[in-house]
Amino acid sequence: MVIKKVINNNIVTSIDDGVEVVVSGRGLGFGHREGDRIDDAKIEKVYRIENQESLRRFKDLLAKLPLENLQIANEVIALAKNELKTELNENIYITLTDHINFALERFEKGMMFENAIMHEVKAFYPKEFRIGEKAVDLIRDTTGNYLGQDEAASIALHIVSAELNEKTSMAFTVTQAVKKILELLNEEVDKDIPGNASKIEDLIPTFKHLVYRIILQEQYDGDDKALFDFAVANYPQETRICNRIASFLEEQFQQEIRMDEKSYIIILLRKLMK
């Protein structure tokens, strides 16, 4: 490959198979200009970002941040892909790199960030949170700055969002909604009964997927009235709790909760309350 544009001493762009790519490596652009051949031995990573607007944003971001912050983000993303065994949305190279860079800038200014849903992220997304913790350790080992578990949760949310192919705000919204549902359940269920607390926690994935379906407007819609009528007639306490949950979700997301979703919730609650 040859250099199309030098972004800084460590970042250049090039054309590979007819597509513009971003190439990083220590000293890759130093003393070079457009048309010079890229030293393959110095290449650390080649970024192929298909969306042109995302590519432009990525180049703008790389022009102003230290190479080590980019390397940290790369290692975290590689770790996430390996441990989760899944592909991540390519925008995570932009969002996570920018986030880590900004978090370090805040830390150096003494502006520590408190994540209001750290405990929920840890409970709802344990795999991603562990990756976030490893990311915080990597940041400490690389820069000497320990950003803490609040930052681990923030990094975990970026990973969750990349898995879902959605924005970080969606993961935050889902987490907040499930947190409220659990609060409703904790008001209704006697946690002093052995096993009840863990049973509530076991419902976290179920309610996460319910909220995702609502946001994406993909609720179950078989309209099985016979099942719903049976559940309502036989499980009045569970129906009342279900109605509390449904009312919250309808107010929160301005959508009617479908009959099949309510039947499913009532049956789940029956298993919990039994």
C-alpha positions in Angstrom: 0.0 0.0 0.0 1.0 3.6 -0.5 0.1 6.7 1.5 -3.0 8.6 0.4 -2.8 11.1 3.3 -0.7 11.5 6.4 -3.0 12.2 9.4 -0.2 12.4 12.0 3.1 10.7 12.7 1.4 7.4 13.5 -1.7 7.3 11.3 -2.1 7.4 7.5 -4.8 6.6 5.0 -4.3 4.4 2.0 -6.3 2.6 -0.7 -6.6 -1.2 -0.5 -8.6 -3.1 -3.1 -10.1 0.1 -4.2 -11.4 1.1 -0.7 -10.0 3.8 1.5 -8.5 2.4 4.8 -6.9 3.9 7.9 -3.5 2.4 8.8 -1.9 2.8 12.2 1.6 2.1 13.5 4.3 3.9 15.5 6.1 6.3 13.2 4.2 5.2 10.1 3.6 8.8 8.9 6.7 10.4 10.2 8.7 12.1 7.5 6.4 10.7 4.8 4.0 12.2 2.3 1.3 11.2 -0.2 2.5 8.6 -2.6 5.2 7.1 -0.4 5.1 3.3 0.1 3.9 2.2 3.6 6.5 0.2 5.6 4.7 -3.1 6.2 6.9 -3.8 9.2 5.4 -0.8 11.0 1.8 -1.6 10.4 -0.1 -2.4 13.6 -3.7 -2.3 12.3 -5.6 -1.6 9.2 -9.2 -0.2 9.7 -11.8 -0.9 7.1 -14.9 1.2 7.8 -17.4 1.0 5.1 -19.7 3.9 6.0 -18.1 7.1 4.6 -19.4 9.4 7.4 -18.1 7.0 10.0 -14.8 6.9 8.3 -14.5 10.7 8.2 -15.4 10.9 11.9 -12.7 8.2 12.7 -10.0 10.1 10.8 -10.9 13.3 12.6 -10.8 11.5 15.9 -7.4 9.9 15.3 -5.8 13.2 14.3 -6.0 14.5 17.8 -5.5 11.6 20.2 -2.4 9.7 21.5 -1.5 6.5 19.8 -1.5 4.6 23.1 -5.2 5.4 23.6 -6.0 3.9 20.2 -4.0 0.8 21.0 -5.9 0.4 24.3 -9.2 0.5 22.5 -7.9 -2.0 19.9 -6.9 -4.4 22.6 -10.2 -4.1 24.4 -12.2 -4.6 21.2 -10.1 -7.7 20.3 -10.6 -9.0 23.8 -14.4 -8.5 23.5 -14.6 -10.3 20.1 -12.6 -13.2 21.4 -14.5 -13.7 24.7 -18.0 -13.0 23.4 -17.4 -15.0 20.2 -19.2 -12.4 18.1 -18.7 -9.6 15.6 -19.1 -6.0 16.8 -20.5 -3.1 14.9 -17.5 -1.3 13.3 -18.6 2.0 14.9 -17.2 0.7 18.2 -13.7 1.7 16.9 -15.0 5.3 16.9 -17.2 5.3 20.0 -14.9 3.3 22.3 -11.7 5.0 21.2 -13.3 8.4 21.8 -14.7 7.4 25.1 -11.4 6.0 26.5 -9.6 9.1 25.3 -12.2 11.4 27.0 -12.2 9.3 30.2 -8.5 9.7 30.5 -8.7 13.5 29.8 -11.3 13.8 32.6 -9.2 11.7 35.0 -6.2 13.9 34.5 -8.3 16.9 35.3 -9.5 15.3 38.5 -13.1 14.9 37.1 -14.1 11.3 38.1 -17.3 10.0 36.6 -19.9 8.1 38.7 -22.0 5.7 36.6 -25.5 5.7 38.1 -26.3 2.2 36.8 -23.0 0.5 37.5 -24.5 -2.2 39.7 -27.2 -2.9 37.1 -24.7 -3.2 34.3 -22.7 -5.6 36.4 -25.8 -7.7 37.0 -27.4 -7.5 33.6 -24.3 -7.9 31.4 -21.7 -9.9 33.5 -19.6 -11.0 30.5 -19.3 -7.4 29.1 -18.7 -6.0 32.6 -15.8 -8.5 33.1 -14.3 -7.2 29.8 -14.8 -3.7 31.1 -12.8 -4.6 34.2 -10.0 -6.0 32.1 -10.1 -2.8 30.1 -9.7 -0.7 33.2 -6.8 -2.9 34.3 -5.2 -2.4 30.8 -5.7 1.3 31.0 -4.0 1.3 34.4 -1.1 -0.8 33.2 -0.6 1.4 30.1 -1.1 4.8 31.6 -0.8 4.4 35.3 -4.4 5.8 35.8 -7.0 3.5 37.5 -10.5 4.6 36.4 -12.4 2.2 38.6 -15.6 0.0 38.2 -17.8 2.9 37.2 -15.6 3.2 34.0 -15.7 -0.6 33.6 -19.5 -0.3 33.4 -19.3 2.5 30.8 -17.0 0.5 28.6 -19.3 -2.6 29.1 -22.2 -0.5 27.7 -20.3 0.4 24.6 -19.6 -3.3 24.0 -23.3 -4.2 24.6 -24.3 -1.5 22.1 -21.9 -2.8 19.5 -23.3 -6.3 20.0 -26.8 -5.0 19.5 -25.8 -2.8 16.6 -27.5 0.1 18.3 -26.4 3.2 20.1 -25.2 3.3 23.7 -28.3 5.2 24.7 -30.4 2.1 23.8 -28.4 -0.1 26.2 -28.7 2.6 28.9 -32.5 2.8 28.3 -32.9 -1.0 28.5 -30.9 -1.1 31.7 -32.9 1.6 33.4 -36.2 0.0 32.4 -35.2 -3.4 33.7 -34.0 -1.8 36.9 -37.5 -0.3 37.5 -39.1 -3.6 36.8 -36.9 -5.3 39.4 -37.8 -2.6 41.9 -41.5 -3.3 41.2 -40.9 -7.0 41.8 -39.0 -6.4 45.0 -42.0 -4.5 46.3 -44.3 -7.4 45.6 -42.2 -10.5 46.4 -41.1 -11.6 49.9 -37.4 -11.8 49.6 -37.1 -13.3 53.0 -38.3 -16.6 51.5 -35.2 -18.6 50.7 -34.3 -18.5 47.0 -36.7 -15.6 46.0 -33.9 -13.0 45.6 -32.0 -15.3 43.2 -35.2 -16.1 41.3 -35.8 -12.4 40.7 -32.2 -12.0 39.4 -32.8 -15.0 37.1 -35.6 -13.0 35.4 -33.2 -10.2 34.3 -32.4 -11.7 30.8 -36.2 -12.3 30.2 -37.1 -8.7 30.9 -34.1 -7.4 29.0 -35.4 -9.1 25.9 -38.9 -7.9 26.5 -37.7 -4.3 26.6 -35.6 -4.8 23.5 -38.7 -6.2 21.7 -40.8 -3.2 22.8 -38.1 -0.7 21.6 -37.7 -2.5 18.3 -41.5 -2.9 18.0 -41.2 -6.6 17.7 -43.5 -7.8 20.5 -45.0 -11.3 20.4 -48.3 -10.9 18.7 -50.0 -14.3 18.4 -53.0 -12.9 20.3 -53.7 -16.2 22.1 -56.8 -15.0 24.0 -57.5 -18.4 25.5 -54.1 -18.5 27.2 -54.4 -14.9 28.4 -58.0 -15.5 29.8 -56.8 -18.7 31.6 -53.8 -16.9 33.1 -55.9 -13.9 34.3 -58.7 -16.2 35.7 -56.3 -18.5 37.6 -53.5 -16.2 38.7 -55.0 -12.9 40.0 -52.0 -11.8 42.1 -49.6 -12.4 39.2 -52.0 -10.6 36.9 -52.0 -7.6 39.2 -48.2 -7.4 39.3 -48.1 -7.9 35.5 -50.4 -5.0 35.1 -48.1 -2.8 37.2 -45.2 -3.8 35.0 -47.2 -3.3 31.8 -48.4 0.1 32.9 -44.8 1.3 33.5 -43.6 0.0 30.2 -46.6 1.6 28.3 -45.9 4.9 29.9 -42.2 4.7 29.4 -42.3 3.6 25.7 -45.7 4.9 24.6 -46.7 1.4 23.3 -49.4 -1.0 24.3 -48.1 -4.2 25.7 -49.5 -7.1 23.7 -51.7 -9.9 25.1 -49.1 -12.6 24.5 -46.4 -10.6 26.3 -48.7 -10.2 29.3 -49.5 -13.9 29.3 -45.8 -14.7 29.3 -45.1 -12.3 32.2 -48.0 -13.7 34.2 -46.7 -17.3 33.8 -43.2 -16.2 34.7 -44.5 -14.5 37.8 -46.5 -17.6 38.7 -43.2 -19.6 38.7 -41.6 -17.0 40.8 -44.5 -16.7 43.3 -45.3 -20.4 43.6 
